[in-house]
Amino acid sequence: MPVPMTAPKVLDREFFEIRAKLLEIAASFDRLDRGAGTVEGDPRMSLIREALDVLRSDEPDRAEAIQMIFSRQYAADWRKSLKVVPPKG
Amino acid sequence: MYYIDPHIHMVSRTTDDYETLARMGCAALSEPAFWAGFDRGSVDGFRDYFRQLTEVEPKRAAAVGIQHYTWLCINAKEAENVELSRDVIAMIPEFLDRPNVLGIGEIGLNKNTRNESIVFLEHVEFAVRHEQQILIHTPHLEDKYMGTRMILDMLIDDSRVDRSRVLVDHVEEHTVRPVLEAGFWAGMTLYPVTKCTPARAADIIEMYGPERLMVNSAGDWGPSKPTAVPDFIMEMRRRGHSHALIRRVVYENPLEFFGQSAHFQFAPPDVPEAATV
């Protein structure tokens, strides 16, 4: 489907929004640093770092890739593990 | 521009919200049965809720010129209680002939458990037997991908299910493709934090086109915005998309999908579209 906005127009429109979102993330990391204790071993931090790597990459479909980082994997044998009988239809 | 919100929980909204929706151009809406924020204790709790959905809300909506439709079920969260779920499903026929009932929904999964799957399959069986359309809730956050794939597995397993009469809701970037490729309708819920934003929904339309895609607000008792569909319209306009494309997503697609239900007797508003915001 044709996309009406050119890349330069998208950047013109969203530059300040992207800047603001990056600052929010940076400030969140600073807040984590200032807080007492540590979150270094927390698996959620690994997920966040993995997502940041996706942002830095040149691959397309970054939003989908980040969604998958934060998703449980699909297990095709779920019916067997949950003992769910398929319908007769 | 007139629009239809295909998924909004008006039992959680005020009369002022109804009036705002009408002023924004909402011509009709559909309200699936969902979780009330607490687990109901008996089938009578659901019977009263279904009366609210089929008697009270249509009147509140009609007072501001909005046509109200609904879907009935026991939601995925309370479906963990299989015994109660079976009682509720057995009670649904009391309401199936009500004029605003479009089908069975929002059924689905919450934490992707065995009990939720059993109740989902029993709802599908009920819908097939009663020739009802189906509206489906997919789980949130980390459970969404697995849960959506499980739901598709169960639907595809059943050859009696007419995929053109099933709407799989709350799709996002990682679940929209398998839903559309399998031939189902897909809904994007514009909801802060846990679902999709108007801008990301517009991105998905640009990537997949408007075929079998709709947008909704959910507009429930959680942090949500009942006017999220007009926000999507504004986002699409700002990007330069045509009136025809936007109208297809927010008005014509819901008409086409709901039009498959015998109870959907939609009458277009008699106020000129230019009079809406």
Interface residues (C-beta under 8 A of the other chain):
Chain A: M1 V3 P4 M5 R13 D61 A63 E64 Q67 M68 F70 S71 R72 Q73 Y74 A75 W78 R79 L82 K83 V84 P86 P87 G89
Chain B: N112 T113 R114 S117 I118 L121 V124 E125 V128 L141 E142 D143 K144 Y145 M146 R149 M150 D153 M154 D157 D158 S159 R160 V161 E172 E173 H174 R200 D203 I205 E206 M207 Y208 G209 P210 R238 R239 G240 H241
